[in-house]
Amino acid sequence: MFTFIAQEWTCISKMAKDFIKKLLQKHASNRISAADALNDPWIKLYTEKTKVQKPICVNALNQLKNFYCERKLEQAVIAYITNSMMNKQTEEKLLATFK
């Protein structure tokens, strides 16, 4: 379960937090689909023609700018490939080398 305890989250609406929680479900079966995400009340609120202007936390925007999701994805893929390609014999050899 994701919690919104950092100071940056104090200016974020409950609707936005609920939307993020729906997206951050660990199991895909519990996660909302792209179609459901597009129909979420929070998304609908900001995609209507009469959208309301809300102040945006500058710090949150700066963190988004500095987040390198490609690098994180690359690291995760490399870790997965390395882990799935390693057989038991290689694993034992690496463990012995490490020790």
C-alpha positions as CSV (number, residue, x, y, z in Angstrom):
1,M,0.0,0.0,0.0
2,F,1.4,3.4,-1.0
3,T,1.2,6.2,1.5
4,F,1.3,9.9,0.8
5,I,3.3,11.2,3.8
6,A,5.9,13.5,2.2
7,Q,5.3,17.2,2.3
8,E,4.8,17.4,-1.5
9,W,1.6,15.4,-1.2
10,T,-0.1,18.0,1.1
11,C,-1.3,20.1,-1.8
12,I,-2.5,17.1,-3.8
13,S,-6.2,16.4,-3.9
14,K,-7.8,13.3,-2.5
15,M,-9.2,12.5,-5.9
16,A,-5.7,12.6,-7.4
17,K,-4.3,10.4,-4.6
18,D,-7.1,7.9,-5.1
19,F,-6.3,7.8,-8.9
20,I,-2.6,7.2,-8.1
21,K,-3.5,4.4,-5.7
22,K,-5.5,2.7,-8.4
23,L,-2.5,2.9,-10.8
24,L,0.0,1.6,-8.2
25,Q,-1.5,-1.7,-7.5
26,K,1.2,-4.4,-7.3
27,H,-0.9,-7.1,-9.0
28,A,-2.1,-6.3,-12.5
29,S,-5.5,-7.9,-11.8
30,N,-6.1,-5.2,-9.2
31,R,-4.8,-2.4,-11.3
32,I,-7.2,-0.3,-13.3
33,S,-7.0,-0.6,-17.1
34,A,-6.0,2.3,-19.4
35,A,-9.6,2.7,-20.4
36,D,-10.8,2.9,-16.8
37,A,-7.9,5.3,-16.0
38,L,-9.1,7.6,-18.8
39,N,-12.6,7.5,-17.3
40,D,-11.5,8.1,-13.8
41,P,-13.3,11.1,-12.1
42,W,-10.0,12.9,-11.5
43,I,-9.0,12.6,-15.2
44,K,-12.5,13.6,-16.3
45,L,-12.3,16.7,-14.1
46,Y,-9.2,17.9,-15.9
47,T,-10.1,17.0,-19.4
48,E,-13.4,18.7,-19.6
49,K,-13.6,22.0,-21.5
50,T,-14.4,23.9,-18.3
51,K,-11.4,22.7,-16.4
52,V,-10.5,24.4,-13.1
53,Q,-7.0,25.8,-12.7
54,K,-5.3,24.4,-9.6
55,P,-1.9,25.4,-8.2
56,I,0.7,22.8,-8.8
57,C,3.5,22.0,-6.3
58,V,6.7,23.2,-7.9
59,N,8.7,20.7,-5.9
60,A,6.6,17.8,-7.3
61,L,7.1,19.0,-10.8
62,N,10.9,19.3,-10.3
63,Q,11.0,15.8,-9.0
64,L,9.1,14.6,-12.1
65,K,11.6,16.4,-14.3
66,N,14.5,14.7,-12.6
67,F,13.0,11.2,-12.6
68,Y,14.8,9.1,-15.2
69,C,12.2,6.3,-15.8
70,E,14.1,4.9,-18.8
71,R,17.2,4.3,-16.6
72,K,15.0,2.6,-13.9
73,L,13.4,0.4,-16.5
74,E,16.7,-0.4,-18.1
75,Q,18.1,-1.5,-14.7
76,A,15.0,-3.6,-14.0
77,V,15.2,-5.4,-17.4
78,I,18.9,-6.1,-16.9
79,A,18.3,-7.5,-13.5
80,Y,15.4,-9.7,-14.8
81,I,17.5,-11.0,-17.7
82,T,20.5,-11.7,-15.5
83,N,18.4,-13.4,-12.9
84,S,16.4,-15.5,-15.4
85,M,19.5,-16.6,-17.5
86,M,21.5,-17.7,-14.5
87,N,21.3,-21.4,-13.9
88,K,22.0,-23.1,-10.6
89,Q,25.6,-24.0,-11.5
90,T,26.4,-20.4,-12.4
91,E,24.7,-19.2,-9.3
92,E,26.8,-21.5,-7.1
93,K,30.0,-20.4,-8.9
94,L,29.2,-16.7,-8.4
95,L,28.4,-17.3,-4.8
96,A,31.7,-19.1,-4.2
97,T,33.5,-16.3,-5.9
98,F,31.7,-13.8,-3.8
99,K,32.5,-15.6,-0.5
